[in-house]
C-alpha cells in the first residue's frame, strides 16, 4: 500500500504532540504563539481529514484501511481502522474544531488558562475514538477526551460553569464505570476486545453464555447512550452545554456524536443480521429511546426561554433522530441518518457560536452579558483586549441572516441541507425493504414520521420566538460590536451546509456507501483480521 496510509495515525499523533508542546509554552506571554499553533494544527487536521475521506471512498468495495501499531496483528495489537464512517467523523470534527478555535481568538481563548493545549487533547481523544478498532483503546481515548472536556467546560470560570462542570464530571465518571463493567463482561465471555474479532465470535457464543454477553453489551450501551444524551439519561446535557463558553459548546456538539457513533458502529457490527441468536439485540429499545429523546428535545426547545438552552435541546433532537434511525436497522435509513447527522451537527454548532453574538447586544443585566463580563472582566483596562479584529458593518442584518440559516438547518426546512436530510430519512423510513431486521416494531416508520415532523414544527416555533425576542422585541438593546473573526466561523459552517445542499447527490452517495458497509460488516472484519498485510498499513513500514 502507498505510504500515504501513514496519514491514518496522524490525527492522533499530531494533536498529542501539539498539546504537549503547548504545555511547555503555557503563560500569558506565549498565548499568541499557542493560538497560532492551535489554528495551524487544526487546519492541518482538516486537510488530513479531507485526504482520508478521499482514501476511504477510493475503493468501490469499501475496503477498510488498517494501521497496525508495532506491526502486531489483530486481535493482539493496537489497530486504527479507517472506513467511510470514521473518515466522515474525522472530517466533521476538524471542521467544527476549526470554526471553534478561530471564534475563540477574538476573546474567549484569554478567559482562562490552558485553553489551547486542552483543545488539542480533546481533538486527540475524539479522533482516536473514531479510528480505534478495539474496545480497550476506545476506553483510553474516551477518558482522554473527557479529561480535556472537564477543563474546557470550566474555561471562563463562573458559578454556573463550576456547578455544571461538577455535575458533568460525576455523570461521566458513572459512564466510565459502566464502560469498564460492560467491557469486563464482554471480555470474560469472548476473550477479546478487538471489535472485528468480537463480531466474528459473537455468533459462536454458547447459549448459556449469551445472556452474560448481552448483559455486558447492554451496560456498555448505557455508558454511550448516557454520553449521546438519550432520554432519560440526558438530564445533564442542556444545563451543561448552555453553561459552556461559546467555542467550547460549539465543539461539544460533536461530543454527543461520539456516543452515537459507538452505538451505531457496535450495534451493526456485533448484533447485525449475522450475529445469530443475538441479531437485532437492543434495536427495539434503541428505536423507542431515540423517539423519546426527540420528543423530549422538542418539548425542551418549546420550554426554553434562554437561547443557549434552545441550542442544547436541539442537540438532543439531533442525537435522538440518529439513534432512532439506527434502531430501525435499514440501510437506506442509516444513509439518511448519516446525512442528517452532519447537517444537524453543523447547524447546532453554528448556532452555539451565534447565540453569544446575538445576546451581546441585550440590555445590561442579561444573562449572556453577565457571563461575558464575568469571563473577561468589567474594568476599563480590558476594553483594548476585547477589540480584536475588524468590526463588521450592518451587524444586525448579518446576524439576522445567520440566525435564519441556523433555524432552517436545525428545523429541517427548505432550501438548506436539513430539509434534504429529513426528506431522505423519511423517504427510506416509509419505503422499507421487504425483509425486516429482527426486532423491528410494526408501525415504527409512521411513528418516526410523526415525531420528526412534530419536532421540526416545535423547533420552528421555538426559533421564531427566539428570533422575535432577540431582534424585534428588545427596543432598548444596543447594536453589538461583532468582529469579522467572530462572524466568519458561523458563516463558514452555514456555507458548508449550503454546499451539502448543492452537492446533495455525491454526498448522499457517500453516505449510502458508508451505510452499506456498516450493514455488511464482513469486509471490515476481514480487513482487520487478515495477517498478510495486503490491505493494511504496518507501522514503521516504508
Residue pairs with C-beta under 8 A, 6 or more apart in sequence:
1 65
1 535
1 536
1 537
3 542
4 51
4 55
5 55
5 65
5 67
5 537
6 67
6 537
7 48
7 51
7 52
7 55
8 52
8 65
8 67
8 80
8 82
8 131
8 537
9 67
9 69
9 80
9 539
10 48
11 45
11 48
11 49
11 52
11 90
11 94
11 123
11 127
11 128
11 131
12 80
12 124
12 127
12 128
12 131
14 41
14 44
14 45
14 48
15 41
15 45
15 120
15 121
15 123
15 124
15 127
16 120
16 121
16 124
18 37
18 38
18 41
18 117
18 120
19 117
19 118
19 119
19 120
19 121
19 124
20 117
21 37
22 34
22 37
22 38
22 116
22 117
22 120
23 114
23 117
25 33
25 34
26 34
26 113
26 114
26 117
31 109
31 110
31 116
34 116
34 117
35 105
35 109
35 116
37 116
38 101
38 116
38 119
38 120
39 98
39 101
39 102
39 105
41 120
42 94
42 97
42 98
42 101
42 119
42 123
43 98
45 90
45 94
45 97
45 123
45 127
46 91
46 94
46 95
46 97
46 98
48 94
49 87
49 90
49 91
49 93
49 94
50 91
52 82
52 87
52 90
52 91
53 84
53 87
53 88
53 90
53 91
53 510
55 65
55 82
55 87
56 65
56 82
56 83
56 84
56 86
56 87
57 84
57 87
57 510
57 513
61 523
62 83
62 84
62 513
62 516
62 517
62 523
63 523
63 527
63 535
64 81
64 82
64 83
64 523
64 524
64 527
64 528
64 535
65 81
65 82
65 83
65 527
65 535
65 536
65 537
66 74
66 79
66 80
66 81
66 82
66 133
66 527
66 528
66 535
66 536
66 537
67 79
67 80
67 81
67 82
67 536
67 537
67 539
68 74
68 77
68 78
68 79
68 536
68 537
68 538
68 539
69 77
69 78
69 79
69 80
69 539
70 77
70 78
70 539
70 540
71 77
71 538
71 539
71 540
71 541
72 78
73 531
74 133
74 134
74 194
74 196
74 197
74 528
74 529
75 134
75 192
75 193
75 194
75 196
75 197
75 529
78 132
78 134
78 137
79 132
79 133
79 134
79 194
79 528
80 131
80 132
80 133
81 131
81 132
81 133
81 195
81 196
81 524
81 527
81 528
82 131
83 514
83 517
83 524
84 510
84 513
84 514
84 517
85 261
85 264
85 265
85 338
85 514
85 517
85 518
86 130
86 131
88 338
88 342
88 510
88 511
88 514
89 130
89 254
89 257
89 261
90 127
90 130
90 131
92 254
92 257
92 341
92 342
92 345
92 346
93 123
93 126
93 127
93 130
93 254
94 123
95 346
95 493
95 496
96 250
96 251
96 253
96 254
96 345
96 346
96 349
96 493
97 119
97 123
97 251
98 489
98 492
99 250
99 349
99 350
99 353
99 489
99 490
99 492
99 493
100 119
100 247
100 248
100 250
100 251
100 349
100 353
100 489
101 109
101 119
101 247
102 485
102 488
102 489
103 246
103 247
103 250
103 353
103 485
103 486
103 489
103 490
104 115
104 247
105 388
105 389
105 485
106 386
106 388
106 389
106 483
106 485
106 486
107 376
107 385
107 386
107 388
108 115
108 155
108 156
108 245
108 246
108 247
108 375
109 115
109 116
109 247
110 376
110 385
111 155
111 156
111 157
111 245
111 375
111 376
112 154
112 155
112 156
112 157
112 375
114 151
115 152
115 155
118 148
118 151
118 152
118 155
119 148
119 152
119 251
121 144
121 145
121 147
121 148
122 145
122 148
122 149
122 152
122 251
124 141
124 144
124 145
124 148
125 141
125 142
125 143
125 144
125 145
125 146
125 147
125 148
126 141
126 145
126 254
126 255
126 258
128 137
128 140
128 141
128 144
128 145
129 138
129 141
129 142
129 145
129 258
129 261
129 262
130 258
130 261
132 138
132 141
133 194
133 195
133 196
133 528
134 193
134 194
134 195
135 183
135 186
135 193
135 194
135 195
135 198
135 220
136 183
136 193
138 262
139 176
139 179
139 180
139 183
142 176
142 179
142 258
143 176
145 255
145 258
146 172
146 176
149 168
149 252
149 255
150 165
150 168
150 169
150 172
152 244
152 248
152 251
153 161
153 164
153 165
153 168
153 240
153 243
153 244
153 248
153 252
154 161
154 162
154 165
155 161
155 244
155 245
155 248
156 245
156 371
156 374
156 375
157 374
157 375
158 243
158 371
158 374
158 375
160 243
160 371
161 243
161 244
161 245
163 243
164 239
164 240
164 242
164 243
164 244
165 240
165 243
167 236
167 239
167 240
168 236
168 240
171 226
171 236
172 227
174 226
175 223
175 224
175 226
175 227
176 223
178 219
178 220
178 222
178 223
178 226
179 220
179 223
179 224
181 216
181 219
182 216
182 217
182 218
182 219
182 220
182 221
182 222
182 223
183 193
183 216
183 220
184 216
185 212
185 213
185 215
185 216
185 219
186 193
186 198
186 213
186 216
186 217
186 220
187 193
188 212
188 216
189 205
189 209
189 212
189 213
189 216
190 197
190 198
190 201
190 202
190 205
190 213
191 201
192 198
192 201
194 528
194 529
195 265
195 266
195 269
195 270
195 528
196 269
196 524
196 525
196 527
196 528
196 529
197 528
197 529
198 269
198 270
199 269
199 270
199 272
199 274
199 275
199 521
199 524
199 525
200 525
200 529
202 213
202 270
202 271
202 275
202 276
202 278
203 274
203 275
203 276
203 278
204 276
205 213
205 276
205 278
207 277
210 277
210 278
213 278
214 278
214 281
214 282
217 266
217 270
217 271
217 281
217 282
218 282
220 266
221 263
221 266
221 267
221 282
221 286
222 233
224 258
224 259
224 262
224 263
225 233
225 259
225 263
225 289
225 323
226 233
226 259
227 255
227 256
227 258
227 259
228 256
228 257
228 258
228 259
228 260
228 263
228 319
228 323
229 237
229 256
229 259
229 293
229 315
229 316
229 319
229 320
230 289
230 290
230 292
230 293
230 319
230 320
230 323
231 289
231 292
231 293
231 295
231 296
231 316
231 320
232 292
234 293
234 296
234 316
237 256
237 312
237 315
237 316
238 300
238 304
238 309
238 312
238 313
238 316
239 309
239 312
240 312
241 249
241 252
241 308
241 311
241 312
241 315
241 352
242 249
242 306
242 308
242 309
242 311
242 312
243 308
244 252
245 375
246 352
246 353
246 355
246 356
247 353
249 308
249 311
249 312
249 352
250 349
250 350
250 352
250 353
251 349
252 352
253 315
253 345
253 348
253 349
253 352
254 345
254 349
256 315
256 318
256 319
257 319
257 322
257 341
257 345
259 319
260 319
260 322
260 323
260 326
260 341
263 286
263 323
263 326
264 322
264 326
264 334
264 518
265 518
267 281
267 282
267 283
267 286
267 326
268 326
268 329
268 334
268 518
268 519
268 521
269 518
269 521
269 524
269 525
270 278
271 278
271 279
271 280
271 281
271 282
271 283
272 279
272 519
272 521
273 279
273 280
273 437
273 438
273 519
274 521
274 522
275 281
279 437
279 438
280 329
280 437
280 438
280 439
280 440
281 439
282 439
283 326
283 327
283 328
283 329
283 437
283 438
283 439
283 440
284 327
284 439
284 440
284 441
285 327
286 323
286 324
286 326
286 327
287 323
287 324
287 327
287 328
287 441
287 444
288 327
288 441
289 320
289 323
289 324
289 327
290 320
290 321
290 322
290 323
290 324
290 325
290 326
290 327
291 320
291 324
291 447
291 448
291 451
292 320
293 316
293 317
293 319
293 320
293 323
293 324
294 316
294 317
294 320
294 321
294 324
294 451
294 452
294 455
295 320
295 451
295 454
295 455
296 316
296 320
297 313
297 314
297 315
297 316
297 317
297 318
297 319
297 320
297 455
298 313
298 317
298 454
298 455
298 458
298 459
299 458
300 309
300 312
300 313
300 316
301 310
301 313
301 314
301 317
301 458
301 459
301 462
301 463
302 458
302 461
302 462
304 310
304 313
304 462
304 466
306 367
307 355
307 358
307 359
307 466
307 470
308 352
308 355
308 359
308 368
310 462
310 463
310 466
311 348
311 351
311 352
311 355
314 344
314 347
314 348
314 351
314 410
314 459
315 348
317 344
317 410
317 455
317 459
318 340
318 341
318 344
318 345
318 348
321 337
321 340
321 344
321 425
321 452
321 455
322 337
322 340
322 341
324 448
324 451
325 333
325 334
325 336
325 337
325 340
325 425
325 429
325 448
326 334
326 337
328 429
328 437
328 440
328 444
328 445
328 448
329 436
329 437
329 439
329 440
329 519
330 428
330 429
330 432
330 433
330 437
331 433
331 512
331 515
331 516
331 519
332 427
332 428
332 431
332 433
332 512
332 515
333 425
333 428
333 429
334 515
334 518
334 519
335 424
335 428
335 508
335 511
335 512
335 514
335 515
335 516
336 421
336 424
336 425
336 426
336 427
336 428
336 429
336 511
337 425
338 511
338 514
338 515
339 417
339 420
339 421
339 424
339 425
339 500
339 507
339 508
339 511
340 418
340 421
340 422
340 424
340 425
342 417
342 421
342 500
342 507
343 409
343 416
343 417
343 418
343 420
343 421
343 497
343 500
344 409
344 410
344 418
344 421
346 409
346 417
346 493
346 494
346 496
346 497
346 500
347 406
347 409
347 410
347 418
347 493
347 494
347 497
348 410
349 493
350 402
350 405
350 406
350 409
350 489
350 490
350 493
350 494
350 497
351 406
351 410
353 486
353 489
353 490
353 493
354 399
354 402
354 403
354 406
354 490
355 368
356 368
356 372
357 399
357 480
357 482
357 486
357 487
357 490
358 399
358 403
358 470
358 471
358 480
359 366
359 367
359 368
359 369
359 470
360 368
360 369
360 372
360 480
360 481
360 482
361 474
361 477
361 478
361 479
361 480
362 368
362 369
362 470
362 474
362 477
363 474
363 476
363 477
363 478
376 382
376 385
376 386
387 481
388 483
388 485
389 483
389 484
389 485
389 486
390 483
390 484
391 481
391 482
391 483
391 484
392 398
392 482
392 483
392 484
392 487
395 479
395 480
395 481
395 482
396 471
396 479
398 482
398 487
399 471
399 480
399 482
399 487
400 467
400 471
402 487
402 490
402 491
402 494
403 463
403 467
403 470
403 471
404 467
405 416
405 494
405 497
406 463
406 494
407 413
407 459
407 460
407 463
407 464
407 467
408 414
408 415
408 416
408 418
408 419
409 416
409 417
409 418
409 494
409 497
410 418
410 459
410 463
411 418
411 456
411 457
411 459
411 460
411 463
412 418
412 419
412 421
412 422
412 452
412 456
412 459
413 419
413 456
413 460
415 501
416 497
416 498
416 501
417 497
417 498
417 500
417 501
417 504
418 497
420 500
420 501
420 504
420 508
422 452
422 456
424 508
425 452
426 448
426 449
426 452
429 445
429 448
429 449
430 445
430 446
430 449
432 445
441 447
500 507
517 523
517 524
527 535
527 536
530 536
